[in-house]
Amino acid sequence: MKLYFSPGACSLASHIALIEEGIEHEAVRVDLSKHETENGDDFYAISPRGYVPAIETDDIGLLTENPAVLTYIADRGDAAPSGVDRYKMLEWIGFIGTEIHGGYHPLFGGDTDDRQAKAKDSLAEKYRLTETLMDGGDFLVGDRPTVADNYLFVTLLWADKFGIELPDALTTFRARNKGRPAVKQAMEAEGLI
Protein backbone atom coordinates (compact mmCIF):
# COMPACT_ATOMS: atom_id res chain seq x y z
CA MET A 1 0.00 0.00 0.00
CA LYS A 2 1.17 3.53 -0.72
CA LEU A 3 0.07 6.56 1.31
CA TYR A 4 0.34 10.02 -0.19
CA PHE A 5 0.63 12.55 2.63
CA SER A 6 1.53 16.13 3.40
CA PRO A 7 3.19 16.73 6.78
CA GLY A 8 0.65 17.66 9.44
CA ALA A 9 -2.30 17.53 7.05
CA CYS A 10 -5.35 15.35 7.68
CA SER A 11 -3.43 12.50 6.03
CA LEU A 12 -1.55 12.21 9.34
CA ALA A 13 -4.62 10.36 10.69
CA SER A 14 -4.19 7.68 8.01
CA HIS A 15 -0.44 7.56 8.59
CA ILE A 16 -1.01 6.90 12.30
CA ALA A 17 -3.58 4.20 11.51
CA LEU A 18 -1.29 2.38 9.07
CA ILE A 19 1.49 2.29 11.63
CA GLU A 20 -0.81 1.34 14.50
CA GLU A 21 -2.31 -1.51 12.50
CA GLY A 22 1.10 -2.74 11.37
CA ILE A 23 0.11 -2.40 7.72
CA GLU A 24 3.13 -2.40 5.44
CA HIS A 25 3.13 0.78 3.38
CA GLU A 26 5.24 3.27 1.54
CA ALA A 27 4.71 6.89 2.60
CA VAL A 28 5.15 9.44 -0.20
CA ARG A 29 5.36 13.12 0.71
CA VAL A 30 3.33 15.54 -1.39
CA ASP A 31 4.02 19.26 -1.67
CA LEU A 32 0.45 20.53 -1.91
CA SER A 33 1.55 24.03 -2.95
CA LYS A 34 3.16 22.56 -6.09
CA HIS A 35 1.04 19.39 -6.32
CA GLU A 36 4.22 17.36 -6.68
CA THR A 37 5.42 14.25 -4.91
CA GLU A 38 8.83 14.14 -3.29
CA ASN A 39 10.03 12.42 -6.49
CA GLY A 40 8.83 15.31 -8.66
CA ASP A 41 5.78 13.47 -10.00
CA ASP A 42 2.67 15.48 -10.84
CA PHE A 43 0.28 14.64 -8.01
CA TYR A 44 -2.76 15.53 -10.17
CA ALA A 45 -1.70 12.70 -12.51
CA ILE A 46 -1.86 10.34 -9.52
CA SER A 47 -4.96 11.79 -7.86
CA PRO A 48 -7.11 14.18 -9.92
CA ARG A 49 -8.57 15.64 -6.70
CA GLY A 50 -5.08 16.90 -5.86
CA TYR A 51 -5.25 16.55 -2.09
CA VAL A 52 -4.37 14.08 0.62
CA PRO A 53 -4.91 11.50 1.93
CA ALA A 54 -4.75 9.24 -1.05
CA ILE A 55 -3.79 5.60 -0.86
CA GLU A 56 -2.94 3.16 -3.62
CA THR A 57 -4.17 -0.32 -2.83
CA ASP A 58 -3.71 -3.66 -4.56
CA ASP A 59 -7.40 -4.54 -4.45
CA ILE A 60 -9.27 -1.34 -5.36
CA GLY A 61 -6.64 1.01 -6.75
CA LEU A 62 -6.54 4.65 -5.68
CA LEU A 63 -8.76 5.65 -2.78
CA THR A 64 -9.26 9.21 -1.52
CA GLU A 65 -11.40 11.09 1.04
CA ASN A 66 -10.93 10.62 4.78
CA PRO A 67 -14.12 8.62 5.46
CA ALA A 68 -13.20 6.03 2.83
CA VAL A 69 -9.45 5.93 3.50
CA LEU A 70 -9.75 5.74 7.28
CA THR A 71 -12.45 3.07 7.15
CA TYR A 72 -10.47 1.03 4.61
CA ILE A 73 -7.40 1.10 6.86
CA ALA A 74 -9.44 0.25 9.96
CA ASP A 75 -11.03 -2.70 8.16
CA ARG A 76 -7.61 -4.12 7.29
CA GLY A 77 -6.51 -4.19 10.91
CA ASP A 78 -7.94 -4.39 14.39
CA ALA A 79 -9.10 -0.79 14.73
CA ALA A 80 -12.58 -1.11 13.27
CA PRO A 81 -15.18 -1.64 15.95
CA SER A 82 -18.20 -3.75 15.11
CA GLY A 83 -21.92 -3.43 15.62
CA VAL A 84 -23.25 -0.13 16.92
CA ASP A 85 -19.71 1.10 17.68
CA ARG A 86 -18.81 0.86 13.97
CA TYR A 87 -21.63 3.26 13.11
CA LYS A 88 -20.57 5.55 15.96
CA MET A 89 -17.03 5.60 14.55
CA LEU A 90 -18.39 6.53 11.12
CA GLU A 91 -20.60 9.17 12.72
CA TRP A 92 -17.53 10.71 14.37
CA ILE A 93 -15.54 10.65 11.11
CA GLY A 94 -18.42 12.47 9.41
CA PHE A 95 -18.73 15.05 12.20
CA ILE A 96 -15.00 15.70 12.35
CA GLY A 97 -14.78 16.03 8.57
CA THR A 98 -17.72 18.34 8.04
CA GLU A 99 -18.00 20.34 11.23
CA ILE A 100 -14.40 20.55 12.41
CA HIS A 101 -12.04 19.93 9.49
CA GLY A 102 -14.24 21.99 7.16
CA GLY A 103 -14.27 24.81 9.69
CA TYR A 104 -10.53 25.32 9.22
CA HIS A 105 -10.78 26.42 5.57
CA PRO A 106 -10.77 30.17 6.35
CA LEU A 107 -7.69 29.67 8.52
CA PHE A 108 -5.72 27.59 6.03
CA GLY A 109 -6.78 29.79 3.13
CA GLY A 110 -5.65 33.08 4.64
CA ASP A 111 -9.12 34.60 4.61
CA THR A 112 -9.99 38.03 6.05
CA ASP A 113 -9.33 38.68 9.74
CA ASP A 114 -13.07 38.86 10.40
CA ARG A 115 -13.77 35.49 8.75
CA GLN A 116 -10.82 33.92 10.55
CA ALA A 117 -12.09 35.19 13.91
CA LYS A 118 -15.56 33.79 13.17
CA ALA A 119 -14.02 30.46 12.13
CA LYS A 120 -12.06 30.26 15.40
CA ASP A 121 -15.20 30.99 17.43
CA SER A 122 -17.17 28.38 15.49
CA LEU A 123 -14.43 25.79 15.92
CA ALA A 124 -14.20 26.46 19.66
CA GLU A 125 -17.97 25.83 19.82
CA LYS A 126 -17.62 22.56 17.86
CA TYR A 127 -14.87 21.44 20.20
CA ARG A 128 -17.09 22.18 23.22
CA LEU A 129 -19.78 20.04 21.58
CA THR A 130 -17.20 17.31 20.99
CA GLU A 131 -16.32 17.31 24.68
CA THR A 132 -20.04 17.02 25.56
CA LEU A 133 -20.55 14.17 23.08
CA MET A 134 -17.53 12.31 24.45
CA ASP A 135 -19.38 12.20 27.78
CA GLY A 136 -16.22 11.80 29.86
CA GLY A 137 -14.74 8.99 27.76
CA ASP A 138 -11.05 8.78 26.96
CA PHE A 139 -11.78 7.88 23.33
CA LEU A 140 -14.55 8.65 20.88
CA VAL A 141 -15.87 5.08 20.69
CA GLY A 142 -15.27 2.35 23.21
CA ASP A 143 -12.18 1.93 25.34
CA ARG A 144 -9.42 2.25 22.75
CA PRO A 145 -8.53 4.61 19.92
CA THR A 146 -10.00 4.20 16.46
CA VAL A 147 -9.23 5.97 13.21
CA ALA A 148 -11.77 8.61 14.27
CA ASP A 149 -9.58 9.44 17.28
CA ASN A 150 -6.62 9.88 14.92
CA TYR A 151 -8.64 12.33 12.82
CA LEU A 152 -9.77 14.35 15.84
CA PHE A 153 -6.20 14.38 17.14
CA VAL A 154 -4.90 15.93 13.90
CA THR A 155 -7.47 18.72 14.11
CA LEU A 156 -6.42 19.35 17.71
CA LEU A 157 -2.86 19.89 16.50
CA TRP A 158 -4.27 22.53 14.16
CA ALA A 159 -6.19 24.09 17.06
CA ASP A 160 -2.89 24.56 18.86
CA LYS A 161 -1.31 26.09 15.76
CA PHE A 162 -4.15 28.61 15.29
CA GLY A 163 -4.73 29.37 18.98
CA ILE A 164 -8.24 27.96 19.18
CA GLU A 165 -9.62 27.64 22.69
CA LEU A 166 -10.12 24.01 23.68
CA PRO A 167 -11.99 22.45 26.57
CA ASP A 168 -9.73 20.78 29.15
CA ALA A 169 -10.89 17.30 28.13
CA LEU A 170 -9.65 17.84 24.57
CA THR A 171 -6.33 19.30 25.70
CA THR A 172 -5.92 16.12 27.76
CA PHE A 173 -7.06 13.99 24.78
CA ARG A 174 -4.43 15.64 22.55
CA ALA A 175 -1.66 15.09 25.12
CA ARG A 176 -2.69 11.46 25.69
CA ASN A 177 -2.68 10.76 21.97
CA LYS A 178 0.71 12.40 21.48
CA GLY A 179 2.06 9.72 23.80
CA ARG A 180 0.83 6.79 21.70
CA PRO A 181 3.75 5.01 19.97
CA ALA A 182 2.12 5.04 16.50
CA VAL A 183 1.39 8.76 16.80
CA LYS A 184 4.99 9.50 17.73
CA GLN A 185 6.29 7.34 14.88
CA ALA A 186 4.03 8.96 12.27
CA MET A 187 4.84 12.46 13.48
CA GLU A 188 8.56 11.70 13.39
CA ALA A 189 8.23 10.25 9.88
CA GLU A 190 6.51 13.46 8.76
CA GLY A 191 9.13 15.67 10.43
CA LEU A 192 6.66 17.11 12.92
CA ILE A 193 8.69 16.20 16.00
LOBA-629781 format. One record per residue: residue in one letter; x, y, z of N, C-alpha, C in turn. Coordinates in steps of 0.02 Angstrom, whole numbers, plus 32768, in hexadecimal, padded with zeros to 4 digits. Example, Ala and Ser with C-alpha at 12.3 -4.5 7.8 and 13.67 -1.06 7.14 Angstrom:
REM LOBA-629781
a82947EE4818682677F1F818682947F5B8186/s82827F90816282AC7FCB816582858002818A/
This chain:
REM LOBA-629781
m802B7FC58000800080008000802D803E8000/k801580727FDF803A80B07FDC800E80E87FF6/l8027810E8026800481488042802481878027/y7FFB81B2800A801181F57FF77FFC8224802F/f802D8249804A802082738084804282B7807C/s802B82E680A2804D832680AA8056832F80F5/p80928341810B80A083448153806D836F817A/g804F835081AC8021837381D87FDB837D81BC/a7FD08368817E7F8D836C81617F618334817C/c7F23833381677EF5830081807F0C82B98170/s7F3982B2813F7F548271812E7F7C82538167/l7F90827C81987FB3826281D37F87822E81F7/a7F46823781F77F19820682177F2181C181F6/s7F2581BF81B47F2F818081907F748164819E/h7FA5818F81A07FEA817A81AD7FEE815881F2/i7FCF817782247FCD815982677FAC81148265/a7F73811182437F4D80D2823F7F75809A821E/l7F9780AA81E87FBF807781C57FF5805C81F3/i801680888217804B80728245802C804A827F/e7FF78064829C7FD7804382D57FBF7FFD82C4/e7FA67FF682867F8D7FB482717FC37F868256/g80007FA0825180377F77823880307F6781EE/i80107F9381C980067F88818280427FA2815C/e80627F758137809D7F88811080887FBB80DC/h80AD7FF180D8809C802780A980DA80508098/e80D580728061810680A4804D80E580E88056/a81068115807880EC81588082810F81888052/v80E781AA8028810181D87FF680EA821F8007/r811A824A8013810C8290802480F482B67FE5/v80C182E07FF080A783097FBA80AC83527FCF/d80C8837A7FA380C983C37FAC808983DD7F8E/l805883EE7FB9801684037FA0801884477F7F/s804A84707F8E804D84B17F6C806284AA7F23/k808884757F14809E84687ECF8079842D7EB0/h805584077EDA803483CA7EC4806683997EA4/e809F83927EC780D383647EB280E583357EEB/t80F682F77ED8810F82C97F0A815882D87F18/e817382B97F4B81B982C37F5C81E882AD7F23/n81CE82847EF581F5826D7EBC81ED829A7E7F/g81C582D07E8681B982FE7E4F818082EA7E22/d815B82B67E34812182A17E0C80E782D27E15/d80C182DB7DE0808683067DE2805082E27E0B/f803E82FE7E44800E82DC7E6F7FC882DA7E50/y7FB7830B7E267F7683097E047F7282CC7DD4/a7FAB82B67DBA7FAB827B7D8F7F9E823C7DB7/i7FAF823E7DF77FA382057E247F5D82087E40/s7F4A82437E597F08824D7E777EEA828E7E5C/p7EBA82897E2F7E9D82C57E107E8082F77E42/r7E6D82E07E7F7E54830E7EB17E8B833C7ECB/g7EC883237ECA7F02834D7EDB7F0E83597F25/y7EED83327F507EFA833B7F977F0182F87FBA/v7F1982FC7FF77F2682C0801F7EF082B98054/p7EE6827C806F7F0A823F80617EF3821F801F/a7F2181FB80037F1381CE7FCC7F3C818F7FD9/i7F1D81567FCE7F4281187FD57F3A80EF7F96/e7F6F80CE7F827F6D809E7F4B7F6B80597F6B/t7F3880337F577F2F7FF07F737F347FBC7F3B/d7F437F7F7F4D7F467F497F1C7F017F337F06/d7ED07F397F327E8E7F1D7F217E5E7F4E7F01/i7E617F8E7F127E307FBD7EF47E517FF87ED1/g7E927FFB7ECF7EB480327EAE7EB9806F7EDC/l7EB380AA7EBE7EB980E97EE47E7980F67F0B/l7E8281097F4A7E4A811B7F757E5A815D7F96/t7E28818B7F967E3181CD7FB47DF781DA7FE3/e7DF9821280057DC6822A80347DCD82068077/n7DD2822E80AC7DDD821380EF7DAC81DC8104/p7D6B81E580FA7D3E81AF81117D4E816C80F1/a7D5D816C80B07D6C812D808E7DB1811380A1/v7DE3813E80A07E27812880AF7E2D810F80F7/l7E13813481267E19811F816C7DF380DE8179/t7DB880D7815C7D91809981657DB4805E8145/y7DCF806981097DF4803480E67E2E801B8112/i7E55804A812D7E8E803781577E7680128196/a7E43802C81B57E28800D81F27E117FC581E3/d7DF27FBB81AA7DD97F7981987E107F47818A/r7E4C7F5F817A7E837F32816D7EAA7F2081AB/g7E987F3D81E37EBB7F2E82217E897F1F8258/d7E9B7F3282957E737F2482CF7E4C7F6182E8/a7E537F9A82C67E397FD882E07DEF7FE482D3/a7DD17FBD82A87D8B7FC882977D5E7FA682CA/p7D397FCD82F07D097FAE831E7CD07F8F82F6/s7CAA7F6583167C727F4582F47C307F5A8313/g7BFA7F4682F37BB87F55830D7BAB7F9F8310/v7B887FB383457B767FF9834E7BB380268350/d7BEA800E836E7C26803783747C4480488330/r7C3B801C82FF7C53802B82BB7C2F8068829F/y7BEE806A82A97BC780A382907BD880E382B6/k7BE780DC82F67BFB8116831E7C3F81308305/m7C6D810382F37CAD811882D77CA2813F8296/l7C778124826B7C688146822C7C4681898237/e7C1B818C826A7BFA81CB827C7C2E81FF8291/w7C5F81EA82B97C93821782CE7CBE822F8293/i7CD0820182667CF78214822C7CD182498203/g7C90823F81FB7C67827081D77C6582B381FA/f7C5A82B2823B7C5782F082627C9A8316825F/i7CD082F1826A7D128311826A7D20832F8225/g7D0F830A81F07D1D832181AD7CF5835F8199/t7CB5835E81A87C8A839581927C8A83D081C2/e7C8483C382017C7C83F982317CBE8416824B/i7CF083EB82527D308404826D7D6284108235/h7D7583DD82107DA683E481DA7D90841C81AA/g7D52841981947D38844B81667D3A84928182/g7D35849781C47D3784D881E57D7A84FB81E2/y7DAE84D681D17DF284F281CD7E018514818B/h7DD6850D81597DE5852981177DF685738118/p7DD2859E813C7DE585E5813D7E2A85F0815D/l7E3F85C381897E8085CB81AA7EB985B4817D/f7EAE857D815B7EE28564812D7EE7858F80EF/g7EAE85AB80DA7EAD85D1809C7EC1861A80A3/g7ED1863180DF7EE5867680E87EAE86A780DA/d7E72869880F17E3886C280E77E3E8704810E/t7E0C872E810B7E0D876D812F7E108762817A/d7E288793819E7E2E878E81E77DEA87808206/d7DB687A081ED7D72879782087D5A874F81FE/r7D65873481C37D4F86EE81B57D7986BD81DD/q7DB986CC81E77DE386A0820F7DCD86A18258/a7DBB86DB82727DA386E082B77D6286B982C0/k7D3586BF82907CF6869A82927D03864F828E/a7D32863A82657D4385F3825F7D5E85D982A1/k7D8985FF82C27DA585E983027D6E85E28336/d7D40861283387D08860E83687CDD85D18359/s7CCF85C5831A7CA6858B83077CC9854A8318/l7D0A8546830C7D2F8509831C7D3184FE8367/a7D3A8532838E7D3A852B83D77CF6850F83EE/e7CC1852583CF7C7E850C83DF7C7884C283CD/k7C9284AF83927C8F8468837D7CB9843C83AB/y7CF0845783C37D19843083F27CF584298436/r7CD1845C844B7CAA845584897C73841F8480/l7C54841E84467C2383EA84377C4483A58437/t7C7F83A1841A7CA4836184197CB083488460/e7CC58375848C7CD0836284D27C8E834784F0/t7C57836984E37C16835384FE7C05830E84E2/l7C0E830484A17BFC82C484827C29828B849A/m7C67829B84AD7C94826784C77C7D824E850B/d7C568276852E7C378262856D7C698244859F/g7CA3826485A47CD5824E85D57D01821485BF/g7CF681FA85847D1F81C2856C7D6581D78557/d7D9381A9855A7DD781B785447DDD81B784F8/f7DB1819184D77DB3818A848F7D6D81968474/l7D69819F84337D2881B084147CF781768415/v7D11813A840C7CE780FE840A7D0980C78432/g7CE980AE84647D04807584897D3F808984B5/d7D69805784C27D9F806184F37DE5806184D4/r7DE8806B84937E29807084727E22809E8435/p7E5A80B8841D7E5580E783E47E4180C383A3/t7E1D80E8837B7E0C80D283377E2781068307/v7E1C80FA82C77E32812A82957E11816E829E/a7DD6816F82BB7DB481AF82CA7DDB81D782FD/d7DF781B5832F7E2181D883607E5E81F7833F/n7E7B81D3830E7EB581EE82EA7EA2822E82C6/y7E67822E82A77E50826882817E4482A482B0/l7E22829882E87E1782CD83187E5A82E88332/f7E8882BB83417ECA82CF83597EEC83008329/v7EEB82F182E87F0B831C82B77EEC836282BA/t7EAA836682BF7E8B83A882C27E9D83CD8302/l7EAB83A783377EBF83C783767F0783E38371/l7F3083C583477F7183E383397F6884268315/w7F39842882E77F2A846682C47F10849B82F5/a7EE6848683247ECB84B483557F0384D6837B/d7F3684B0838C7F6F84CC83AF7F9384FE8382/k7F9C84ED83447FBE851983147F9A855C830B/f7F57855A83097F30859682FC7F1685B8833C/g7F28859D83767F1485BC83B57EC985B883C3/i7EAC858083B27E64857683BF7E5B855B8405/e7E2D857A84297E1F8566846E7E0085208470/l7E1E84F584997E0684B184A07DEE84A384E7/p7DBB847984EE7DA8846285317DE18437854E/d7DE5843585907E1A840F85B27E1C83C6859B/a7DE183A885927DE08361857E7E028355853B/l7DFE8385850D7E1E837C84CC7E68838C84CE/t7E7C83B984FB7EC483C585057EE483858521/t7EC18365854F7ED88326856C7ED982EF8537/f7EA482EC850E7E9F82BB84D77EDB82C384A8/r7EEA830184957F22830E84687F6482F68487/a7F6F830784C67FAD82F284E87FB182A684EE/r7F7A828684FE7F79823D85057F8A821C84C2/n7F6E8237848C7F7A821A844B7FC182268432/k7FDE825F84458023826C843280528238844F/g803E82188486806781E684A6806181A18488/r80318196845C80298154843D80648146840E/p8081810A841080BC80FB83E680B08107839C/a807780F38381806A80FC8339806681468327/v804A816E8354804681B68348808C81D48345/k80B581C2837680FA81DB8376811F81C78337/q811781888323813B816F82E88124819382A9/a80E4819D82A180CA81C0826680E082098265/m80DD822A829F80F2826F82A2813C82778294/e8164824882AD81AC8249829E81B8823E8253/a8194820F8235819C820081EE8189823D81C3/e815B826681DB814582A181B6816D82E081C9/g819E82D881F681C88310820981A683428236/l8173832B825B814D835882868169835B82CD/i8191832A82DF81B2832A832081F983108317/
